[in-house]
Structures are given as C-alpha cells and as structure tokens.
Amino acid sequence: MTRLHAETPEHSGIGGSRGAPSPSPMQGGRARRGVGLGGERWITLALFVLAIVLILGSRVISPAFGGWTQTKAILTLAVFVIVVGYGQGLVILVGGLDLSVASVMTVGGVLAFRLIGLDTEALIWSLPLILFTGALIGTANGIGVTMLKVPPFIMTLAAGIIVYGGCLGFTQGTPRGLASPALSALFTNEIAGVPLILLVMLVLVSLAALVQSSTPFGRMLYAVGASPDAAWIAGLPVRALTISTYAISGACACLAGVLMIGYASGASLTMGQDYLLPSIAAVVIGGSSILGGRGNYLGTVGGAILLTTLSTIIAALGIAQGWRTVIYGIVILVALVLLREQFYTWVDRSLRGRS
C-alpha cells in the first residue's frame, strides 16, 4: 500500500486510469493500437493524398505553383513542425501536453547562433550541449507533472514563460552571433535535385517512427497512455517514462531551433512562436488521441506536411493575417472531423470484407 501511494499515476500527476486495469498493459497497449491500426493507416494515407491534391491544385492560384520547386519549399518548411511534432507526439501519447516547445525552440536557435557561428567544428560539441539543454528543460517539465502533480497545461505553460524570460535576459532583446555555414548547407545543398535536409529528415523520420512503434520503449509508452494504473501494476516505470517523453520533446524543440538557424540565417526571440499550434494540430490530425494511448509518427509527418501546404497556399492568396488564422483554424477543425479513425476503420473493414 505504501508503494501504491508513492508510485501510482493517480499520485504522480499523470491523470490516473482511463479504463479498467488489465493484467498486462503491454498487451493492452498493443490491443489499443491494433483496434485502430487500419484506421491509422488510412488516416496517414489520406493526409499525404490531401497534401498532394492541394499542391497540384495550387496551380489554379499561379502557374508557378504545383511543381517540384514549390514542393521542395513546402517540404523544407514542414521540417520544423515534423521535428517538434515528434516530441510533442510522445508527450501526447502518454496523456500529456507540452506548451513550452515554442520557447525551447527559441532557446535552441539562440544558443546555436551564439555558440556555433562560423566555426564548423564547434557544431560537434555545441549541438549535444544544446540538445541536452532542451532535454533538461523537458525533464523539469516532466518532474513538475509527475512528482509535483502540476497539470501539464499549467506546468509547461509556466516553463515556457520562464524559459522565454531567461532567453530575453540572456540576449537583452537581441540575439548575437553568426549563422553557421554548415547548418545553411543543409538547406542549400542538393543531391540529385533533392535538398540535403530532406534526405537527412528521411533517415531521422524512419528511425523515430521505428522507435515509437517497434521498440520496447515505444510499446511501454503506449501502455502508459492507454492506462497508467495498469502500466504501474505491471511494474512499468510510469514516472520515468513520462519524464522521458518531456525530455525528448525539449530536445526536439531545441533541434528545430538549431535547424531554423540554417534556414533563416539568423535568430530572433519570436522564431518558435509559430510552431506551438501546428505541433499539436499535426499530432492530433495525424490520428493521435489527445487523451493518450494512440498515435503514430508517420501520421504526424503527414499532418505537418498538410498543414504547411495549407499555410503556404493561404499566404499565396494574399489574405490578411487575421483571416489567414481564421481559415487555418477552420480547416484544422474540419480535418479533425473528417479524419476520424472510426470512419477509416470502417472503410478498412469494408475493403477486407470484400476481399
């Protein structure tokens, strides 16, 4: 009973059980994924198809749109949401939420701008240091959520404010440094007409998706998200797993900030503010449950590409910023309604029944 009081998720700030405990949460997690696996595949496919349709349909706006040049630009812009979305997706998978990613992304960019500069060799030691800084901030978030029992929304929002304030004081309002040629080369160099950054991301996305879906660590995260109480009863380190997702989220946000330096050739204190909402929207549109226990990274990637395509087309229409935000929000709501897992699970079962 003492252990139950000290370790159970009900007392660790994770949110308690979302269902009746099962004897094996690892099996329960797989079952939870298996119920909607067909639906998740359909959702992921639908997201990529919708993105392609939007890109091709953008020729209506301008003949210059819809080609490979514009597609490369959209995919490059989607990189930042894809990177931040991985960490955000893991946090949401265990039933949490990280509202500090925008500020942490700014920290990553400011540190990269200051530490790396023109010294390419500095990238070797400074990148791990920057990622560790992000992971440290994320760990603080995880400890606040699991041990101090602060709700994720409040904890990460407060952490984001604190981090941004510290960044403002550190830079005195103006980040100082030089853009790294090595980081810029990721976005300017191409191999067989494909930007180097996209080839790098292809490898990273494949590894990240493999970790989330096919490793013991990933399966444990699904188990925790499906039922923290059942996961604890089975002996899983619920607190440590939850904290690790926030740490990964912080590291991913910092990495996105570092990459932003290569893309924008500079740093600003607002560089991360446009990626908070998209990072959450991409995860949810990609088929993840905001309550935890369900989701896949490829769906998040598809959601990020779709949202970036939409944002690019809306900007090309020359609509005022306020109305852009309204349209963007409406489309996200419509996508959430249409891309429901139940619908695509029904489609998948119907097709299987006919075959």
C-alpha positions as CSV (number, residue, x, y, z in Angstrom):
1,M,0.0,0.0,0.0
2,T,2.9,2.3,0.7
3,R,4.3,1.7,-2.8
4,L,0.8,2.3,-4.3
5,H,0.6,5.7,-2.7
6,A,4.1,6.7,-3.7
7,E,4.2,5.5,-7.3
8,T,0.8,5.0,-8.7
9,P,-0.1,7.5,-11.5
10,E,-3.0,8.8,-9.5
11,H,-0.5,10.4,-7.2
12,S,2.1,11.3,-9.8
13,G,0.2,13.9,-11.7
14,I,-0.3,11.7,-14.9
15,G,-4.0,11.8,-14.6
16,G,-5.0,8.3,-13.2
17,S,-6.6,5.5,-15.0
18,R,-8.6,5.9,-18.2
19,G,-10.1,2.5,-18.0
20,A,-10.2,-0.7,-16.0
21,P,-6.7,-2.0,-15.3
22,S,-5.7,-5.1,-17.3
23,P,-3.3,-7.8,-16.2
24,S,-0.9,-6.9,-19.0
25,P,-0.8,-3.3,-20.1
26,M,1.9,-4.2,-22.7
27,Q,-0.7,-6.4,-24.4
28,G,-3.4,-3.8,-23.7
29,G,-1.3,-1.2,-25.4
30,R,-0.9,-3.4,-28.5
31,A,-4.5,-4.1,-28.4
32,R,-5.3,-0.4,-28.2
33,R,-3.2,0.2,-31.2
34,G,-4.5,-2.8,-33.0
35,V,-8.1,-1.7,-32.8
36,G,-7.5,1.3,-34.9
37,L,-4.4,0.2,-36.8
38,G,-6.3,0.0,-40.1
39,G,-7.9,3.4,-39.4
40,E,-4.5,4.9,-38.6
41,R,-3.1,3.7,-41.9
42,W,-6.0,5.2,-43.8
43,I,-5.6,8.5,-41.9
44,T,-1.9,8.7,-42.7
45,L,-2.6,7.9,-46.4
46,A,-5.4,10.4,-46.6
47,L,-3.2,13.1,-45.2
48,F,-0.5,12.6,-47.8
49,V,-3.1,12.4,-50.6
50,L,-4.7,15.6,-49.4
51,A,-1.4,17.4,-49.4
52,I,-0.6,16.2,-52.9
53,V,-4.0,17.3,-54.1
54,L,-3.5,20.8,-52.5
55,I,-0.1,21.1,-54.1
56,L,-1.3,20.2,-57.5
57,G,-4.5,22.2,-57.1
58,S,-2.4,25.3,-56.2
59,R,-1.7,25.8,-59.9
60,V,-5.1,27.5,-60.0
61,I,-3.5,30.3,-58.0
62,S,-0.4,30.6,-60.1
63,P,1.2,28.5,-62.9
64,A,4.4,28.7,-60.8
65,F,2.8,26.6,-58.1
66,G,2.4,22.8,-58.1
67,G,5.8,22.0,-59.4
68,W,8.8,20.4,-57.8
69,T,10.3,23.7,-56.8
70,Q,7.3,24.6,-54.7
71,T,7.0,21.1,-53.4
72,K,10.6,21.2,-52.1
73,A,9.9,24.6,-50.4
74,I,6.8,23.1,-48.7
75,L,8.6,20.0,-47.5
76,T,11.5,22.1,-46.2
77,L,9.2,24.3,-44.3
78,A,7.4,21.3,-42.9
79,V,10.7,20.0,-41.4
80,F,10.4,22.2,-38.3
81,V,6.8,21.0,-37.5
82,I,7.9,17.4,-38.1
83,V,10.8,17.7,-35.7
84,V,8.9,19.4,-32.9
85,G,5.9,17.2,-33.6
86,Y,7.8,14.0,-32.7
87,G,8.5,15.1,-29.1
88,Q,5.0,16.6,-28.8
89,G,3.5,13.4,-30.1
90,L,5.3,11.3,-27.5
91,V,4.1,13.6,-24.7
92,I,0.5,13.4,-26.0
93,L,0.9,9.6,-26.3
94,V,1.3,9.3,-22.5
95,G,-1.6,11.8,-22.0
96,G,0.3,15.0,-21.5
97,L,0.8,18.2,-23.4
98,D,3.9,20.4,-23.9
99,L,3.2,24.2,-24.3
100,S,6.8,25.1,-23.8
101,V,8.1,24.0,-27.2
102,A,7.9,27.5,-28.7
103,S,10.2,29.0,-26.1
104,V,12.5,26.0,-26.0
105,M,12.8,26.2,-29.8
106,T,13.9,29.8,-29.4
107,V,16.5,28.7,-26.8
108,G,17.9,26.2,-29.3
109,G,18.2,28.8,-32.0
110,V,19.7,31.5,-29.8
111,L,22.3,29.1,-28.4
112,A,23.2,27.8,-31.9
113,F,23.5,31.4,-33.2
114,R,25.8,32.2,-30.3
115,L,27.9,29.0,-29.9
116,I,28.4,27.7,-33.4
117,G,28.8,30.8,-35.6
118,L,31.3,30.4,-38.4
119,D,33.2,27.6,-36.6
120,T,32.1,24.4,-38.2
121,E,34.0,22.3,-35.7
122,A,32.0,23.9,-32.9
123,L,29.0,22.1,-34.2
124,I,30.4,18.8,-33.0
125,W,30.4,19.8,-29.3
126,S,27.8,22.5,-29.2
127,L,25.0,20.5,-30.8
128,P,24.9,17.9,-28.0
129,L,25.1,20.7,-25.4
130,I,22.1,22.4,-27.0
131,L,20.1,19.2,-27.2
132,F,21.0,18.5,-23.5
133,T,19.8,21.9,-22.6
134,G,16.4,21.2,-24.2
135,A,16.2,17.8,-22.6
136,L,17.0,19.4,-19.2
137,I,14.1,21.9,-19.6
138,G,11.8,19.0,-20.7
139,T,12.9,16.9,-17.7
140,A,12.0,19.8,-15.4
141,N,8.5,19.8,-17.1
142,G,8.2,16.0,-16.5
143,I,9.2,16.3,-12.9
144,G,6.7,19.0,-12.3
145,V,3.9,17.0,-13.9
146,T,4.7,13.6,-12.3
147,M,6.2,14.5,-8.9
148,L,4.8,17.9,-8.1
149,K,1.4,17.0,-9.5
150,V,1.1,20.2,-11.6
151,P,-1.2,19.7,-14.6
152,P,0.7,19.5,-17.8
153,F,-1.0,22.5,-19.3
154,I,0.0,24.8,-16.3
155,M,3.4,23.3,-15.9
156,T,4.6,23.6,-19.5
157,L,2.9,27.0,-19.9
158,A,4.8,28.3,-16.9
159,A,8.0,26.7,-18.0
160,G,7.7,28.3,-21.4
161,I,7.2,31.7,-19.9
162,I,10.2,31.3,-17.6
163,V,12.4,30.0,-20.4
164,Y,11.4,32.8,-22.7
165,G,12.1,35.4,-19.9
166,G,15.5,33.8,-19.3
167,C,16.2,33.9,-23.0
168,L,15.2,37.6,-23.2
169,G,17.5,38.4,-20.3
170,F,20.4,36.4,-21.8
171,T,20.1,38.2,-25.2
172,Q,19.0,41.6,-23.8
173,G,16.3,41.5,-26.6
174,T,18.8,41.0,-29.5
175,P,20.4,37.6,-30.2
176,R,24.0,38.0,-31.1
177,G,26.1,35.6,-33.2
178,L,26.7,34.4,-36.7
179,A,24.8,31.9,-38.9
180,S,26.6,28.6,-39.3
181,P,27.6,27.8,-42.9
182,A,27.4,24.1,-42.0
183,L,23.7,24.5,-41.0
184,S,22.9,26.6,-44.0
185,A,24.4,23.9,-46.3
186,L,21.7,21.5,-45.1
187,F,19.1,23.8,-46.8
188,T,21.1,25.0,-49.8
189,N,22.9,21.8,-51.0
190,E,21.1,19.2,-53.0
191,I,21.7,15.6,-54.1
192,A,20.1,14.6,-57.4
193,G,17.8,17.6,-57.1
194,V,16.7,16.8,-53.5
195,P,17.6,19.2,-50.7
196,L,20.1,17.6,-48.3
197,I,17.8,18.5,-45.3
198,L,15.1,16.3,-46.8
199,L,17.4,13.3,-47.2
200,V,18.5,13.8,-43.6
201,M,15.0,14.0,-42.4
202,L,14.0,10.9,-44.3
203,V,16.5,8.9,-42.2
204,L,15.6,10.6,-38.9
205,V,11.8,10.1,-39.5
206,S,12.4,6.4,-40.3
207,L,14.4,5.9,-37.1
208,A,11.9,7.9,-35.0
209,A,8.9,6.0,-36.3
210,L,10.7,2.7,-35.7
211,V,11.5,3.7,-32.1
212,Q,7.9,4.7,-31.4
213,S,6.2,1.8,-33.0
214,S,8.6,-1.2,-32.8
215,T,10.7,-0.9,-29.7
216,P,10.1,-1.9,-26.1
217,F,10.3,1.8,-25.1
218,G,7.6,2.7,-27.6
219,R,5.3,-0.1,-26.5
220,M,5.7,1.0,-22.9
221,L,4.7,4.5,-23.8
222,Y,1.5,3.2,-25.5
223,A,0.8,1.1,-22.4
224,V,1.2,4.2,-20.1
225,G,-1.0,6.3,-22.3
226,A,-3.7,3.6,-22.5
227,S,-3.9,3.0,-18.7
228,P,-1.3,4.4,-16.3
229,D,-2.7,2.4,-13.4
230,A,-2.5,-0.9,-15.4
231,A,1.0,0.0,-16.5
232,W,2.1,0.6,-12.9
233,I,0.5,-2.6,-11.7
234,A,2.5,-4.5,-14.4
235,G,5.7,-2.9,-13.0
236,L,6.4,-0.3,-15.7
237,P,8.3,2.8,-14.5
238,V,5.4,5.2,-15.3
239,R,7.1,8.3,-13.9
240,A,10.4,7.7,-15.6
241,L,8.7,7.0,-18.9
242,T,6.5,10.2,-18.7
243,I,9.5,12.3,-17.8
244,S,11.5,10.9,-20.7
245,T,8.8,12.0,-23.2
246,Y,9.1,15.6,-21.9
247,A,12.9,15.4,-22.1
248,I,12.7,14.2,-25.7
249,S,10.2,16.9,-26.5
250,G,12.6,19.5,-25.2
251,A,15.5,18.1,-27.2
252,C,13.4,18.0,-30.4
253,A,12.3,21.6,-29.9
254,C,15.9,22.7,-29.4
255,L,16.9,20.7,-32.6
256,A,14.2,22.5,-34.5
257,G,15.6,25.8,-33.3
258,V,19.1,24.8,-34.4
259,L,17.8,23.9,-37.9
260,M,16.0,27.2,-38.1
261,I,19.3,29.0,-37.9
262,G,20.4,27.2,-41.0
263,Y,17.2,28.1,-42.8
264,A,16.8,31.7,-41.7
265,S,20.5,32.5,-41.3
266,G,19.7,34.3,-38.1
267,A,17.9,34.1,-34.7
268,S,15.0,36.0,-33.1
269,L,13.1,35.8,-29.9
270,T,9.9,35.0,-31.9
271,M,11.3,32.2,-34.0
272,G,9.4,29.5,-32.2
273,Q,6.0,31.1,-31.7
274,D,4.5,29.9,-35.0
275,Y,5.2,26.2,-34.2
276,L,3.2,25.6,-31.0
277,L,-0.3,25.2,-32.5
278,P,1.0,23.4,-35.6
279,S,2.9,20.9,-33.5
280,I,-0.2,20.0,-31.6
281,A,-2.5,20.1,-34.6
282,A,-0.2,17.9,-36.7
283,V,-0.2,15.2,-33.9
284,V,-3.9,15.2,-33.5
285,I,-4.8,15.4,-37.2
286,G,-2.3,12.6,-37.7
287,G,-4.5,10.2,-35.7
288,S,-3.3,10.6,-32.1
289,S,-5.7,10.7,-29.3
290,I,-5.3,13.8,-27.1
291,L,-6.1,11.6,-24.1
292,G,-3.1,9.4,-24.8
293,G,-2.6,5.7,-25.8
294,R,-3.0,6.1,-29.5
295,G,-0.9,7.6,-32.4
296,N,1.8,7.1,-34.9
297,Y,4.6,9.3,-36.1
298,L,4.0,8.9,-39.8
299,G,0.6,10.3,-39.2
300,T,2.2,13.3,-37.5
301,V,4.5,13.8,-40.5
302,G,1.5,13.7,-42.9
303,G,-0.3,16.2,-40.7
304,A,2.7,18.5,-40.7
305,I,3.1,18.4,-44.5
306,L,-0.7,19.0,-44.9
307,L,-0.7,22.0,-42.5
308,T,2.4,23.5,-44.1
309,T,0.9,23.1,-47.6
310,L,-2.3,24.8,-46.4
311,S,-0.5,27.6,-44.8
312,T,1.6,28.2,-47.9
313,I,-1.4,28.3,-50.2
314,I,-3.3,30.7,-47.8
315,A,-0.3,33.0,-47.7
316,A,-0.1,33.0,-51.5
317,L,-3.7,34.1,-51.8
318,G,-2.7,37.4,-50.2
319,I,-5.3,37.2,-47.4
320,A,-4.8,39.4,-44.4
321,Q,-3.1,37.8,-41.4
322,G,-6.2,37.8,-39.2
323,W,-8.3,36.0,-41.8
324,R,-5.5,33.6,-42.5
325,T,-5.6,32.5,-38.9
326,V,-9.4,32.1,-39.0
327,I,-9.2,30.0,-42.2
328,Y,-6.3,27.9,-40.8
329,G,-8.3,27.2,-37.6
330,I,-11.5,26.3,-39.5
331,V,-9.6,23.9,-41.8
332,I,-8.0,22.2,-38.8
333,L,-11.4,21.6,-37.2
334,V,-12.8,20.3,-40.5
335,A,-9.9,17.9,-40.9
336,L,-10.3,16.7,-37.3
337,V,-14.0,15.9,-38.1
338,L,-13.3,14.2,-41.4
339,L,-10.2,12.3,-40.5
340,R,-11.8,10.4,-37.6
341,E,-10.3,7.0,-37.0
342,Q,-13.8,5.4,-36.8
343,F,-14.6,6.3,-40.4
344,Y,-11.3,4.9,-41.8
345,T,-11.6,1.8,-39.6
346,W,-15.0,1.2,-41.2
347,V,-13.5,1.6,-44.7
348,D,-10.7,-0.7,-43.9
349,R,-13.0,-3.4,-42.6
350,S,-15.3,-3.0,-45.6
351,L,-12.5,-3.5,-48.0
352,R,-11.2,-6.5,-46.1
353,G,-14.7,-8.0,-46.1
354,R,-15.0,-7.7,-49.9
355,S,-11.5,-9.2,-50.5
